[in-house]
Amino acid sequence: MVPMSTLSDIDLIHHRFKTVGSALMRTNLNNTHSGNLSCRGPRGSDRFWITASGSPCGNLSPEDLVAVRFSDMHYEGSIRPSSEANTHRRVLDLPGVNACVHCHAIASTLIGFETAQQPIFLSPLGSPEPEPREHLFQPVDVWGADLIGAVPVGVFQNTVGSSEMEQRIPAYLRRAPVAIVKGHGPFARGQSLEQCLHHLSVLENSATVAIALRRRGVDIRALQQAIHSAGARAIFAREPGRMDGSAPPSTLHVDARIRREFDDWLSYHYDLGLGAFGTGSMSWKLSADEMIFCPTSAAPRGIEVPLQRISLHPTGADAADVRIHRLVHTGTPYKACMMTASPLATAEAMAILAAAEGIDALVKASGSRLRPAGEYPMVVPIDAESIHYKVRLPVASVHDLAVGAGADIVPGLLQIGNGCGLIAGCGVVSAGEEHLGQAAYRASLAERIARFRLEVDLNHRMLGTPPLAVFE
């Protein structure tokens, strides 16, 4: 990680472009040369920086960045700015916006391939039309529903560098942090390139959840309508931590080995799609009185994530994740804990809970949900490794995590699931006896179990192969 204080303005701009560009490519939000990034110049400059046309966004050099004047789009030299430069300029003119990123994320783009006659993921906006030009995608998981909200999706006649894009994309981004050009990909705005990446990563995670849940046979439109009508906070009774796009606070000085272990698992989860950047959390029990807490469980290499030293003895109200980690460290023998937004495990937990208790269980709390061990719905593995290790993943509702709804449910889930449990709509909570790697193993195993189940069920529905129950 390059110390920010040692970089000049131009070096810092290039470092951030290169870090975010390569992070987009590593998680397949872009290919080697697709997409474009921009940010305002430093200290009130009258220019903005944008990637050059045809530049390798996954491996940018300083020569791949072009400084463009706001007033007349003038630039110097022979290297042309991206064909989307006019759209970026208009987005950067929005109040409080310092950066804009466009990518070709697969799941986020895939949800747009539907018709008005057969809607699956999108709802038309405005008065009924045979072919609506504007839609909304409503995420059905906690992270997407709260952190980005309902996402505008537009149908465009011309989708690359057009005046239509220049007019409509900024209008969408005035009311939402991210918007999708149907059949092309999303744009995000933010206070920084890193915050744009956060928005795009959360959107891709949410789109993956929605696609997986629908493929498991759950009609998500009722969930979308309930969340959009009542609001994410009313439905989930949970407020995820937010990235505000400002520079991260000074990180806690810890032993280099501990810092390295947190960094390794942050990048592992991000690179493998086990969580969206800026979601989830991790902790390690430092002593009987303190834990080291990380406010996310997924982040790309090169982006600094602060660590905090937090008392295990509460003195007031805490953020939701801090409270859960404290419960694990004071109520179980585990020294490490993770919460990951794992999209396939999230969707599988939602499908299992809906099958066991009805779809209302995903959007409504039903009083105290503490129950005996044998009464939790279970995700049953079908692959040989998980069967060999006798893995069973208990499923709880996200409402179980609300204050006053039986907060000690997480230690109980970990006991039933031998260090791992699923929270429908939220993700995976996992723990390690001694170190973070043990918790990461359990979280990654849960995502693989969900993937096997999803693929086998899809093969059954599409190809007529045996149903899941045959392999459970």
C-alpha positions in Angstrom: 0.0 0.0 0.0 1.5 3.4 -1.1 1.5 6.0 1.7 -0.8 8.8 0.5 1.3 11.5 2.1 4.3 10.7 -0.1 2.5 11.2 -3.5 2.2 14.4 -5.6 -1.2 15.5 -6.8 -0.7 13.8 -10.2 0.8 10.7 -8.7 -2.1 10.4 -6.3 -4.7 10.8 -9.1 -3.0 8.1 -11.1 -2.7 5.8 -8.0 -6.4 6.1 -7.4 -7.4 5.5 -11.0 -5.1 2.5 -11.2 -6.3 1.0 -7.9 -10.0 1.4 -8.8 -9.5 0.4 -12.4 -7.7 -2.8 -11.5 -10.3 -3.6 -8.8 -13.1 -3.3 -11.4 -11.3 -5.7 -13.7 -10.4 -8.3 -11.0 -14.1 -8.8 -10.1 -15.1 -8.8 -13.8 -17.0 -5.5 -13.5 -15.0 -4.6 -16.6 -12.8 -6.4 -19.1 -9.3 -5.3 -19.7 -10.2 -2.2 -21.8 -13.9 -1.5 -21.1 -15.5 1.2 -19.0 -14.2 4.7 -18.1 -13.4 6.6 -14.9 -13.2 10.3 -14.1 -12.6 12.7 -11.2 -12.3 16.4 -10.6 -8.8 17.9 -10.5 -7.3 18.8 -7.1 -7.9 22.0 -5.2 -10.6 23.6 -7.2 -9.0 23.0 -10.6 -11.1 23.9 -13.7 -10.2 20.6 -15.2 -11.3 17.0 -14.7 -9.3 13.8 -15.3 -10.7 11.0 -17.4 -9.4 7.8 -18.9 -8.3 8.0 -22.5 -10.3 6.4 -25.3 -9.4 2.7 -25.6 -7.2 2.8 -22.5 -6.6 -0.4 -20.5 -8.7 0.5 -17.4 -7.5 -2.6 -15.6 -3.9 -1.5 -15.8 -3.7 2.3 -16.3 -0.5 4.2 -16.8 -0.2 8.0 -16.2 -0.3 8.4 -20.0 -3.8 6.9 -20.0 -5.3 9.8 -18.1 -6.4 13.0 -19.9 -7.0 16.4 -18.3 -10.1 18.0 -19.8 -11.3 21.6 -19.3 -14.8 21.9 -17.9 -15.8 25.0 -19.8 -15.1 23.9 -23.4 -13.9 20.2 -23.2 -10.4 21.3 -24.4 -7.5 18.9 -23.9 -3.9 19.0 -24.9 -1.9 16.4 -26.8 -2.9 13.6 -29.2 -4.5 11.2 -26.7 -8.3 11.6 -26.9 -10.5 11.4 -23.7 -13.1 8.6 -23.5 -16.1 8.9 -25.8 -18.2 9.3 -22.6 -16.4 12.4 -21.5 -19.3 14.8 -22.0 -21.5 12.5 -19.8 -18.8 12.5 -17.2 -18.5 16.2 -17.2 -22.3 16.6 -16.6 -22.2 14.1 -13.8 -19.2 15.9 -12.2 -21.2 19.1 -12.3 -23.8 17.7 -9.9 -23.6 19.1 -6.3 -21.1 17.2 -4.1 -19.9 14.9 -6.9 -16.1 14.5 -7.4 -15.9 11.3 -9.3 -17.8 9.1 -11.9 -17.3 5.5 -13.0 -18.9 3.6 -15.8 -18.5 -0.2 -16.1 -19.9 -3.2 -17.9 -20.7 -5.3 -14.8 -22.3 -8.6 -15.9 -25.1 -9.2 -13.4 -26.0 -5.5 -13.3 -26.4 -5.5 -17.0 -28.0 -8.9 -17.2 -31.1 -7.8 -15.2 -32.0 -5.4 -18.0 -32.5 -8.1 -20.6 -36.3 -8.4 -20.2 -39.4 -7.0 -21.9 -42.2 -4.9 -20.5 -44.5 -7.8 -21.3 -42.6 -10.2 -19.2 -41.0 -8.3 -16.3 -38.7 -10.2 -13.9 -36.4 -7.7 -12.2 -37.5 -4.3 -13.3 -40.6 -2.1 -12.7 -41.6 0.6 -15.2 -41.6 4.2 -14.1 -44.3 6.7 -15.0 -47.5 6.1 -16.9 -48.1 2.7 -18.6 -46.5 2.5 -22.0 -46.0 -0.4 -24.5 -42.2 0.1 -24.3 -41.3 2.2 -21.2 -38.0 4.2 -21.4 -37.4 4.2 -17.7 -37.5 1.5 -15.1 -36.4 0.8 -11.5 -34.4 -2.1 -10.1 -35.2 -2.6 -6.4 -32.6 -4.6 -4.6 -34.0 -7.2 -2.2 -31.0 -7.7 0.1 -30.2 -5.5 3.1 -27.0 -4.0 1.6 -28.4 -2.9 -1.8 -31.8 -1.9 -0.5 -30.3 0.5 2.1 -26.9 1.6 0.6 -28.0 2.3 -3.0 -31.8 2.0 -2.9 -34.0 1.7 -6.0 -31.8 2.0 -9.1 -32.9 3.9 -12.2 -32.6 1.8 -15.5 -32.9 3.7 -18.8 -33.6 2.5 -22.3 -31.5 4.5 -24.8 -31.6 4.8 -28.6 -27.8 5.4 -28.6 -25.8 4.1 -25.7 -22.2 5.2 -26.3 -21.2 8.9 -26.1 -24.6 10.2 -27.2 -26.3 13.5 -26.3 -29.1 11.4 -25.0 -26.8 9.8 -22.5 -25.3 13.2 -21.6 -28.8 14.5 -20.7 -30.4 11.5 -19.0 -27.5 9.9 -17.0 -26.8 13.0 -14.8 -30.6 13.3 -14.2 -30.7 9.7 -12.9 -27.6 10.3 -10.8 -29.0 13.4 -9.3 -31.5 11.2 -7.4 -29.6 7.9 -7.0 -25.9 7.0 -6.5 -25.9 4.6 -9.4 -27.9 4.1 -12.6 -28.0 1.5 -15.3 -28.1 1.9 -19.1 -30.2 -1.0 -20.2 -28.1 -3.6 -22.1 -24.9 -1.6 -21.6 -24.0 -1.2 -17.9 -24.1 1.0 -14.8 -22.7 4.5 -14.1 -22.0 5.6 -10.5 -21.2 9.0 -8.9 -19.5 9.7 -5.6 -17.3 11.9 -3.6 -14.3 9.8 -4.7 -13.5 7.0 -7.2 -13.5 4.6 -4.2 -17.0 5.5 -3.3 -18.1 5.0 -6.9 -16.5 1.5 -6.8 -18.4 0.9 -3.6 -21.7 1.7 -5.2 -21.0 -0.4 -8.3 -19.8 -3.3 -6.1 -23.0 -3.2 -4.0 -25.2 -3.1 -7.1 -23.4 -6.1 -8.6 -23.8 -8.0 -5.4 -27.5 -7.1 -5.2 -28.1 -8.0 -8.9 -26.4 -11.4 -8.3 -28.7 -12.0 -5.2 -31.8 -11.2 -7.3 -30.9 -13.4 -10.2 -30.0 -16.3 -8.0 -33.2 -16.0 -5.9 -35.3 -15.8 -9.0 -33.6 -18.9 -10.5 -34.3 -20.7 -7.2 -38.0 -20.2 -8.0 -38.8 -17.3 -5.7 -40.9 -14.5 -7.3 -39.0 -11.5 -6.1 -41.5 -8.9 -7.3 -43.5 -9.1 -4.1 -40.4 -8.5 -2.1 -39.4 -5.5 -4.4 -42.8 -3.9 -4.0 -42.8 -4.3 -0.2 -39.3 -2.8 0.1 -40.0 0.0 -2.3 -43.3 1.0 -0.7 -42.2 0.8 3.0 -38.5 1.6 2.7 -35.5 -0.6 3.5 -35.2 0.5 7.1 -38.9 -0.4 7.8 -38.5 -3.8 6.2 -35.2 -4.9 7.5 -34.9 -3.0 10.8 -31.2 -2.8 10.2 -28.9 0.1 9.1 -25.6 -1.0 7.4 -22.5 1.1 7.9 -21.9 3.6 5.1 -18.9 4.7 3.1 -19.2 8.5 2.8 -16.4 8.8 0.2 -14.1 10.9 2.4 -10.6 9.9 3.2 -10.4 7.1 5.7 -9.6 7.9 9.3 -6.1 7.1 10.6 -5.9 3.4 11.1 -5.1 1.8 14.4 -1.5 1.0 14.8 -1.4 -2.8 15.2 1.2 -5.5 14.8 2.2 -5.9 11.2 1.1 -9.5 11.1 -2.4 -8.7 12.3 -2.7 -5.8 9.8 -1.5 -8.2 7.0 -4.0 -10.8 8.0 -6.9 -8.4 7.8 -5.7 -7.0 4.5 -5.4 -10.5 3.0 -8.9 -11.5 3.9 -10.4 -8.2 2.8 -8.9 -8.6 -0.7 -9.7 -12.3 -0.8 -13.4 -11.7 -0.1 -13.5 -8.8 -2.6 -11.6 -10.6 -5.4 -13.7 -13.8 -5.2 -17.0 -11.9 -5.0 -17.7 -13.1 -1.4 -18.8 -9.6 -0.5 -19.2 -6.2 -2.0 -16.6 -3.5 -1.3 -17.6 -1.7 1.9 -20.1 -4.3 3.2 -19.9 -6.7 6.1 -17.4 -6.6 8.9 -14.6 -8.6 10.6 -13.1 -8.8 14.1 -10.5 -10.5 16.1 -10.5 -10.8 19.9 -7.4 -9.1 21.2 -8.0 -9.8 24.9 -10.8 -10.5 27.4 -11.6 -6.7 27.2 -11.0 -5.7 23.6 -11.4 -6.6 20.0 -9.9 -5.3 16.8 -12.8 -4.4 14.5 -12.8 -3.8 10.8 -15.9 -2.1 9.5 -16.0 -4.0 6.2 -15.1 -7.6 5.2 -14.3 -6.9 1.5 -12.0 -4.3 0.0 -9.5 -4.4 -2.9 -5.8 -4.2 -2.4 -4.5 -0.6 -2.3 -7.6 0.9 -0.6 -6.9 1.6 3.0 -9.5 0.3 5.5 -9.2 1.4 9.1 -9.0 -0.9 12.0 -10.5 0.1 15.4 -9.9 -1.1 18.9 -13.2 -1.5 20.6 -14.1 -2.5 24.2 -16.0 -5.8 24.7 -17.9 -4.1 27.5 -20.6 -1.7 26.0 -21.0 1.7 27.4 -23.7 2.9 25.1 -25.5 2.3 21.8 -23.4 0.6 19.2 -23.6 0.0 15.5 -25.4 -3.2 14.6 -22.3 -5.1 13.5 -20.2 -4.0 16.5 -23.0 -5.4 18.8 -23.0 -8.7 17.0 -19.2 -9.1 17.1 -19.2 -8.3 20.7 -21.8 -10.9 21.4 -19.7 -13.5 19.6 -16.6 -12.6 21.5 -18.3 -12.6 24.9 -20.7 -15.4 24.4 -18.8 -18.0 22.4 -15.2 -19.5 22.5 -14.4 -18.0 19.1 -11.7 -15.4 18.7 -12.5 -14.4 15.1 -15.7 -13.3 13.5 -16.8 -12.3 10.0 -20.0 -11.1 8.4 -19.9 -11.3 4.6 -22.5 -10.2 2.1 -21.9 -13.4 0.1 -24.6 -13.1 -2.7 -25.3 -16.8 -3.4 -25.5 -17.8 0.2 -27.7 -14.8 0.8 -30.1 -15.8 -1.9 -30.1 -19.5 -0.9 -30.9 -18.5 2.7 -33.8 -16.4 1.4 -35.1 -19.3 -0.7 -34.9 -21.8 2.1 -36.6 -19.4 4.6 -39.4 -18.6 2.1 -39.9 -22.3 1.5 -40.1 -23.1 5.2 -42.2 -20.1 6.4 -43.6 -18.3 3.4 -42.4 -15.3 1.5 -43.7 -12.9 4.2 -40.9 -14.2 6.5 -38.5 -12.2 4.3 -40.2 -8.9 4.8 -42.0 -9.1 8.2 -40.8 -9.8 11.7 -43.0 -12.1 13.7 -42.2 -11.5 17.3 -39.4 -13.3 19.1 -37.8 -15.7 16.7 -35.5 -17.5 19.2 -36.1 -21.2 18.8 -34.6 -24.6 19.6 -31.7 -25.8 17.6 -33.8 -28.3 15.6 -36.3 -25.8 14.5 -34.1 -23.6 12.3 -34.5 -24.0 8.5 -31.3 -25.6 7.2 -29.3 -25.2 4.0 -28.2 -28.8 3.4 -25.0 -29.3 1.3 -24.9 -31.7 -1.6 -21.2 -31.7 -2.4 -18.9 -34.4 -1.1 -16.5 -32.2 0.9 -19.3 -30.5 2.9 -21.1 -33.7 3.4 -17.9 -35.3 4.7 -17.5 -32.6 7.3 -21.2 -32.8 8.3 -21.8 -29.2 7.5 -25.3 -27.9 8.2 -26.1 -24.2 7.8 -28.9 -22.8 10.0 -30.9 -20.0 8.5 -32.2 -17.0 10.5 -34.2 -14.0 9.3 -32.5 -10.5 9.2 -35.2 -9.4 11.6 -33.5 -11.6 14.2 -30.6 -9.2 14.3 -32.7 -6.2 15.3 -32.3 -4.7 18.7 -34.7 -6.2 21.1 -35.4 -9.2 18.8 -33.3 -11.7 20.6 -29.8 -10.5 19.8 -28.2 -13.6 21.3 -29.4 -15.5 18.2 -26.0 -15.2 16.5 -24.0 -17.1 19.1 -26.7 -19.8 19.0 -26.5 -20.0 15.2 -22.8 -20.4 15.4 -23.2 -23.2 17.9 -25.7 -25.0 15.7 -23.7 -24.5 12.5 -20.3 -25.3 14.0 -19.1 -21.8 13.4 -21.3 -20.7 10.5 -24.8 -19.5 10.0 -26.8 -17.7 7.3 -28.9 -14.6 7.7 -31.6 -14.4 4.9 -31.2 -11.2 3.0 -28.0 -10.2 4.7 -25.3 -12.9 4.2 -23.0 -15.2 6.2 -21.9 -14.9 9.8 -18.8 -17.1 10.5 -16.3 -17.6 13.2 -12.8 -19.0 13.8 -11.4 -20.6 16.9 -8.1 -18.8 16.7 -7.8 -16.7 13.5 -9.6 -15.0 10.7 -8.6 -17.7 8.2 -10.9 -20.2 9.9 -13.8 -17.8 9.7 -13.0 -17.1 6.0 -12.9 -20.8 5.3 -16.4 -21.2 6.7 -17.8 -18.2 4.8 -16.3 -19.4 1.5 -17.6 -22.9 2.1 -21.1 -21.5 2.6 -21.0 -19.7 -0.7 -19.8 -22.8 -2.5 -22.6 -24.9 -0.9 -25.1 -22.3 -2.2 -23.5 -22.3 -5.7 -23.7 -26.1 -6.0 -27.4 -26.0 -4.9 -28.3 -23.2 -7.3 -26.6 -24.9 -10.3 -28.2 -28.3 -9.6 -31.6 -26.8 -9.1 -31.2 -24.8 -12.3 -30.2 -27.9 -14.2 -33.2 -29.7 -12.9 -35.5 -26.8 -14.0 -33.9 -26.3 -17.4 -32.5 -29.8 -18.4 -34.6 -32.2 -16.5 -31.8 -33.6 -14.3 -32.7 -34.9 -10.8 -34.0 -32.4 -8.3 -32.0 -31.1 -5.3 -33.8 -33.5 -2.9 -32.1 -36.5 -4.5 -28.7 -35.2 -3.5 -29.5 -33.9 0.0 
